[in-house]
Amino acid sequence: MLIRFRMCPAAVTGLIALAVNLHAANWTDRGEYDLALSVRAEVSVQKRLSLLDQWKAKYPASPMSQARRELYLSAYHSAGDTAHMIDVVKEMLKEQPNGFVGVYWCSMLIPGSATSPEWLGTGEKAAGQLLGGLDHYFEGANKPASMADADWSKQKEGSALLAHRALGWIHWQREELPQAEAEFTAYLRREPNNAEISSWLGMVLALEKQPQKVPTALWQLARADALRGEGALPEGRRRQITTLLELVYTSYHGDGDGLEELRKAATGAPAPPANFTLETAAAAAARKAQEEMLRANPELAAWQQLQRRLLEPDGADYFTATLLDKPLPKLKGTLSRSSPAGAPDELLLGMLNPAVEEVVVKLSSPFPNEAPPGTALTFEGLAQSFTRDPFILTVKVDREKVTGWPEKQ
């Protein structure tokens, strides 16, 4: 994969120094010095590479070999030749494992390149050295005289971001997903407007296959998809993320409802708010079923919601604090039996199953006649008492609030 990027000024500090201090350099002879001048003056990338090859062939053991590699690196970068840049970086690290240009460019190049264990190990070491050596590399004495302090600090921060990016990518390739998550999160804390890192973090979180992390994964993918301007993905890559986002979202949620709202929210914040959740497909299906039941059979839906809440561990406390002596929604049940005989004022009802008595209705005044078991009754009243086991809800009801009772013959 060809990686295109702009050469960071901090990465070419050594090249600038070489160009400025040619007379002070440790050349083998005048011929090597003249070759270096020719490389510096040449505009054509191919001719520059040819001159560098001549320099390398004629002076293979030159004390200036590391500077020559930096010039190779610059030429290959201009040519967009990532593979040869990686070869040069490997040579630089072999000779100077802690040299800034080598560790910087290794960290830059490794995401998206080959994933052999050896190369990943090299990249991990280089990125770790870059991150751990920032104070050393960016000592005031190393700052070019022409560079402002603010720009020097900016280059230091950019190098830290580069290291987190590389380390996160390396852990991702090794399937060390929690470590990758930590590195990408660290990056976004320092620089939140980077759609590439948001997309990578979203994919890593999704790959961890922990249900509680899927909403955050979707947030990051939505942010990567929605960001525009500086920090945004190239259009082709963004379209890929759009497809992935829609696939993961509909798989998790069941349909695309709410996706646009998620995009808008993610655009405004690099991370979701605390306790952020998204409705799962199962929860969405249950909600829609409940909504349909409310429409088609509101009394049954009201009972199911009430019973579900009372059966929770704190159901008894909830009853006392919220329901006791309070009006209940209109409910509907099936008469199981009534008492006393002839003029009943207490009715026992099955709600979901006519054979299972769950509600005791205590009337304000008795009916003048009985009703046969199986009679469907609708009623409204005040909650009076509740027991969990067996489940019995007692309701005080004005007789006029009961519908379905047969007229006296």
C-alpha positions in Angstrom: 0.0 0.0 0.0 1.4 3.4 -1.0 1.3 5.8 1.9 1.4 9.5 1.0 2.2 12.2 3.5 4.0 15.5 3.9 7.5 15.4 5.2 7.5 16.9 8.7 10.1 19.6 9.3 11.3 17.8 12.5 12.1 14.7 10.4 14.4 16.6 8.0 16.3 18.5 10.7 19.3 16.2 9.9 19.0 17.0 6.2 18.9 20.7 6.8 22.0 20.4 9.0 23.8 18.5 6.3 23.0 21.0 3.7 24.1 23.9 5.9 27.3 22.4 7.3 28.8 20.7 4.2 32.2 22.4 4.8 32.3 21.0 8.4 31.4 17.5 7.5 33.8 14.5 7.7 34.2 13.7 4.0 36.5 10.9 2.8 37.9 13.2 0.1 36.9 16.1 -2.2 35.2 13.8 -4.7 32.7 12.6 -2.1 32.0 16.2 -1.1 31.4 17.1 -4.7 29.0 14.2 -5.1 27.0 15.4 -2.1 26.8 18.9 -3.6 25.5 17.4 -6.8 22.8 15.5 -5.0 21.8 18.6 -3.2 21.6 20.6 -6.4 19.7 18.0 -8.5 16.0 18.7 -9.0 15.1 15.4 -10.8 14.4 12.6 -8.3 15.6 9.9 -10.6 18.9 11.7 -11.3 19.3 12.4 -7.6 18.9 8.6 -6.9 21.4 7.9 -9.6 23.9 10.2 -8.0 23.3 8.7 -4.6 23.9 5.2 -6.1 27.2 6.5 -7.5 28.1 7.9 -4.1 27.3 4.6 -2.3 29.2 2.5 -4.9 32.3 4.7 -4.7 32.3 5.3 -0.9 30.5 2.3 0.7 32.1 2.8 4.1 31.8 6.6 4.2 31.6 8.3 7.6 28.7 10.2 6.0 26.7 7.0 5.3 23.9 8.0 7.7 23.5 11.4 6.1 23.5 9.7 2.7 20.7 7.5 3.9 18.7 10.6 4.9 19.1 11.9 1.4 18.0 8.5 0.0 15.0 8.7 2.3 14.1 12.2 1.0 14.5 11.1 -2.6 12.3 8.0 -2.2 9.7 10.1 -0.3 9.6 12.5 -3.3 9.1 9.5 -5.6 6.4 8.0 -3.4 8.4 4.8 -3.1 7.4 3.5 0.3 9.1 0.1 -0.1 12.5 1.6 -0.7 11.9 4.1 2.2 11.4 1.2 4.5 14.6 -0.5 3.3 16.5 2.7 4.0 14.9 3.1 7.5 15.9 -0.5 8.4 19.5 0.3 7.4 19.4 3.5 9.5 18.1 1.7 12.6 20.7 -1.0 12.2 23.5 1.5 12.4 21.9 4.0 14.8 19.0 2.2 16.7 18.1 5.4 18.6 18.7 8.0 15.9 15.8 10.4 15.6 15.3 10.2 11.8 15.2 6.4 11.8 12.8 6.0 14.7 10.6 8.8 13.4 10.3 7.4 9.9 9.9 3.9 11.1 7.0 5.0 13.2 5.6 6.9 10.2 5.9 4.1 7.7 4.9 1.0 9.7 1.1 1.5 9.7 -0.2 -0.1 6.5 3.1 -1.8 5.6 4.1 -5.5 5.9 3.2 -7.3 9.1 6.0 -9.8 9.6 6.8 -10.4 13.3 10.3 -9.0 12.8 9.1 -5.8 11.2 6.4 -5.3 13.8 9.0 -5.8 16.5 11.3 -3.2 14.9 8.4 -0.8 14.6 7.4 -1.3 18.3 10.9 -0.7 19.4 11.3 2.4 17.2 7.9 3.9 18.3 8.7 3.2 21.9 12.0 4.9 21.6 10.4 7.9 19.9 7.8 8.3 22.6 10.2 7.7 25.4 13.0 9.9 24.0 10.9 13.1 23.2 12.6 15.2 25.8 16.0 14.1 24.6 15.3 14.6 20.9 13.6 18.0 21.4 16.1 19.5 23.8 16.5 23.2 23.2 20.0 22.7 22.0 18.7 20.6 19.0 16.3 23.2 17.8 17.3 24.9 14.5 18.0 28.5 15.0 15.5 29.4 12.3 12.6 27.6 14.0 10.2 29.3 16.4 9.7 27.8 19.9 6.0 27.2 19.1 6.8 25.3 16.0 9.4 23.2 17.8 6.9 22.3 20.5 4.4 21.5 17.8 6.9 19.1 16.2 7.4 17.4 19.5 3.7 16.9 20.0 3.4 15.6 16.4 6.1 13.0 17.1 4.2 11.8 20.2 1.1 11.4 18.2 3.0 9.5 15.5 4.4 7.1 18.2 0.9 6.4 19.6 -0.5 5.8 16.1 2.3 3.3 15.3 2.0 1.4 18.6 -1.7 1.2 18.3 -1.5 -0.2 14.7 1.2 -2.7 15.7 -0.9 -4.0 18.6 -3.9 -4.2 16.3 -2.0 -6.4 13.8 -1.0 -8.7 16.6 -4.6 -8.9 17.8 -3.6 -7.3 21.1 -6.8 -5.3 21.0 -6.9 -3.8 24.5 -3.4 -2.4 24.0 -4.4 -1.1 20.6 -7.5 0.6 22.1 -5.3 2.2 24.8 -2.9 3.7 22.2 -5.6 5.0 19.9 -7.4 6.5 22.8 -4.3 8.2 24.0 -3.8 9.6 20.5 -7.4 11.0 20.4 -7.1 12.6 23.8 -4.2 14.7 22.4 -5.6 15.2 19.0 -9.3 14.5 18.7 -9.8 15.6 15.1 -8.3 12.6 13.3 -10.8 10.5 11.4 -8.2 7.9 10.6 -7.5 7.1 14.3 -11.2 7.3 15.1 -11.9 4.7 12.4 -9.1 2.5 13.7 -10.4 2.8 17.3 -13.9 2.0 16.1 -12.8 -1.2 14.3 -10.6 -2.3 17.3 -13.5 -1.8 19.7 -15.8 -3.8 17.4 -13.3 -6.6 17.1 -13.1 -7.0 20.9 -16.6 -8.4 20.7 -17.6 -7.0 24.1 -21.3 -5.9 23.9 -20.7 -2.9 26.2 -18.0 -1.5 23.8 -20.1 -1.7 20.6 -21.8 1.7 21.2 -18.5 3.4 21.6 -17.2 1.6 18.5 -20.2 2.9 16.6 -19.6 6.4 17.9 -16.0 6.4 16.7 -16.9 5.0 13.3 -19.7 7.6 13.0 -17.2 10.3 13.9 -14.7 9.1 11.3 -17.5 9.1 8.7 -18.8 12.5 9.6 -15.6 14.6 10.0 -14.9 17.0 7.2 -12.0 19.4 6.5 -8.8 19.0 8.4 -8.4 15.5 9.8 -11.0 14.0 7.6 -10.5 10.8 5.6 -10.0 10.8 1.9 -13.3 10.4 0.1 -12.7 6.8 -1.0 -11.7 5.7 2.4 -14.6 7.6 4.0 -17.0 5.7 1.8 -15.6 2.4 3.0 -16.1 3.6 6.6 -19.7 4.6 5.7 -20.4 1.1 4.5 -18.8 -0.5 7.6 -20.7 1.9 9.9 -24.0 1.1 8.4 -23.3 -2.6 8.5 -22.3 -2.7 12.2 -25.1 -0.3 13.2 -27.9 -2.2 11.5 -26.5 -5.5 12.9 -26.5 -4.1 16.4 -29.6 -2.0 16.3 -31.7 -3.9 13.9 -32.3 -1.1 11.4 -30.9 2.3 10.5 -33.2 4.4 12.7 -31.1 6.9 14.7 -28.0 6.6 12.7 -28.1 10.2 11.4 -28.6 11.4 15.0 -25.5 9.4 16.0 -23.4 11.0 13.2 -24.4 14.5 14.3 -23.6 13.8 18.0 -20.3 12.2 17.1 -19.3 15.1 15.0 -19.4 17.3 18.0 -17.4 15.2 20.5 -14.4 12.9 20.2 -15.8 10.4 22.7 -19.4 9.5 23.8 -20.8 10.9 27.0 -20.6 8.8 30.2 -23.0 5.8 30.2 -23.7 6.2 26.5 -25.7 3.3 25.1 -27.5 2.4 21.9 -30.5 0.2 21.7 -29.8 -3.4 20.6 -31.8 -5.2 17.9 -33.4 -7.3 20.6 -34.3 -4.3 22.7 -35.6 -2.4 19.7 -37.8 -5.4 18.7 -39.2 -5.6 22.2 -39.9 -1.9 22.3 -41.7 -2.1 18.9 -43.7 -5.1 20.1 -44.6 -3.2 23.2 -45.6 -0.2 21.2 -47.8 -2.3 18.9 -49.3 -4.0 22.0 -50.0 -0.5 23.5 -51.8 0.4 20.3 -53.7 -2.9 19.9 -54.3 -3.9 23.5 -53.3 -1.0 25.9 -54.7 -2.7 29.0 -52.7 -5.8 28.5 -49.6 -3.8 27.7 -50.1 -1.7 30.9 -50.4 -4.9 33.0 -47.2 -6.4 31.5 -45.2 -3.2 32.2 -46.6 -3.0 35.8 -46.0 -6.7 36.5 -42.5 -6.6 35.1 -41.6 -3.6 37.4 -43.1 -5.3 40.5 -41.2 -8.5 39.9 -37.8 -6.7 40.0 -35.8 -7.2 43.1 -36.9 -3.8 44.6 -40.5 -4.4 43.5 -42.0 -4.2 47.0 -40.2 -0.9 47.7 -41.3 0.4 44.4 -44.9 -0.5 45.3 -44.8 1.3 48.6 -43.0 4.4 47.4 -44.8 4.8 44.0 -48.0 2.8 43.7 -49.6 2.6 47.2 -53.0 4.4 47.2 -52.3 5.7 43.7 -54.5 5.3 40.6 -53.4 2.5 38.4 -53.8 2.5 34.6 -56.9 0.9 33.1 -56.4 -2.9 33.3 -58.2 -5.9 31.9 -58.5 -9.4 33.3 -60.6 -12.6 33.3 -62.8 -13.5 36.3 -61.7 -16.6 38.1 -64.1 -16.5 41.1 -65.9 -14.0 43.3 -67.2 -13.8 46.8 -69.5 -13.7 48.8 -72.0 -15.8 46.8 -75.0 -13.9 45.4 -73.6 -10.3 46.0 -69.9 -10.4 45.4 -67.6 -7.5 46.5 -64.3 -9.3 46.0 -63.2 -10.5 42.6 -60.2 -12.7 41.8 -58.8 -12.2 38.2 -56.3 -13.9 36.0 -54.5 -11.3 33.9 -52.4 -13.1 31.3 -53.6 -16.6 32.1 -57.2 -16.9 33.3 -56.2 -19.9 35.4 -53.6 -18.0 37.4 -55.1 -15.5 39.9 -52.9 -12.4 40.1 -55.3 -9.5 41.0 -57.8 -9.1 43.8 -60.4 -6.4 43.1 -62.2 -5.1 46.3 -65.3 -3.2 45.3 -66.7 -0.1 47.0 -70.1 -1.9 46.9 -71.2 -5.4 45.9 -72.7 -6.3 42.6 -76.4 -7.5 43.0 -75.6 -10.7 41.0 -72.8 -13.0 40.2 -70.9 -13.4 36.9 -69.7 -16.7 35.5 -66.0 -17.5 35.6 -64.3 -16.5 32.4 -66.0 -13.1 32.2 -63.7 -10.5 30.8 -63.6 -7.4 33.0 -62.0 -3.9 32.6 -61.4 -1.8 35.7 -59.7 1.2 37.2 -58.7 1.6 40.8 -56.2 2.4 43.6 -53.4 0.1 44.5 -54.0 -1.3 48.0 -51.4 -4.0 48.7 -48.9 -6.3 47.0 -47.2 -9.6 47.7 -44.4 -11.0 45.6 -44.8 -14.7 46.3 -47.4 -15.6 45.5 -47.8 -12.7 43.2 -51.0 -10.9 44.2 -51.9 -7.2 43.6 -55.0 -6.0 45.5 -56.9 -3.0 44.0 -59.7 -0.9 45.5 -62.2 -0.2 42.8 -65.5 1.8 42.7 -68.1 -0.6 41.3 -68.9 2.0 38.6 -65.3 1.6 37.3 -65.8 -2.0 36.4 -67.0 -2.8 32.9 -68.1 -6.2 31.5 -70.1 -7.3 34.5 -73.4 -8.9 33.3 -76.8 -7.2 34.1 -79.0 -8.9 36.7 -81.6 -11.1 35.0 
